[in-house]
Amino acid sequence: MTPVYQGTVDSQLFIGSMPPGEYMISTLYSFYNGGDMSSWISMPVFSAAGEFAVSDTTLTDLGSVLFQPLLSIKESSFWSTSISSKAFVTRVFEESDLGSIVLPQYPQIQQQLNGKTSQSWKTDELDPLREKLSVLATENALAASPIVLPTTQQRALAAKFGRLASQQDGSWTTHNLPTNSQLYAALQIDGKVAVGGELGQLFVSSDWQQWQLTKPVDADEAIVWMGQTADNYFALTSSAKQYQVYRFNQLNTPWQKVGSYVKKDPNDWLIQNGGLFAAITQQGTLRIFNDNKRHDYNPADNSWSTDKSTSLRNMA
């Protein structure tokens, strides 16, 4: 199995081929991303996820396998102790068809499958327990992406597993969107709310309850930011090697690509101010901060102007 980096940011997606047969996942490996490369942990899986079959010319869609820490991963003891109660592994029912999302990136494989039905995990007596653990983990998903809806200044928090919390009438309400992917961005348009995330997914709702999936960009891009000016809406997407900037006027109109930027290695010592960020200025224009440069977009003639960026330290 090979990791696929297109269309994901915080999630990990794997695709590959194996000889026909019946399989179990034996071990998951997890690494702490705080800079200590020696901090890693192996977690036995086996029956925690269950069995699955691989067949010729048939897609096996395993959905999501979840590694849930039960202790703080920031404590060194989490990575050194061997007690089994520090984490659990389970599988999560997949809300969306990963095959239809991922396979268009691999036309040769898609042609071999030729629309054949997919298969997944085998059912067994542990399914009810897996479902309970899945619900427990997804209901407590960490909301890592704060959002302010420009039109109403309404606050929201986006998380993995399609979890979205919004502040309505002074209290917080949780919404479950039909995806297991990470959500990142939202805006209000045409009396509706639109929420973007990994795999090019954009979810639209008029009541925050019923969500319709649209795909304005390819699945190898993640929608990581959305904003609006007086006359235009904008979106920033992240793929394996590039950022793309889009402009659109309505939800049902195609997105127009107006800019692209090559991703820089975050570990490159030449990077001065960090990564790439999008913002709407006080003058109501789109600005892209790309390390030590800033790019301002002029919608009148679809052009960009570039200047040296102020140090983020000085801006703060």
Order of alpha helices (4+ residues) and beta strands (2+ residues): beta-beta-beta-beta-beta-beta-beta-alpha-beta-alpha-alpha-alpha-beta-beta-beta-beta-beta-beta-beta-beta-beta-beta-beta-beta-beta-beta-beta-beta-alpha
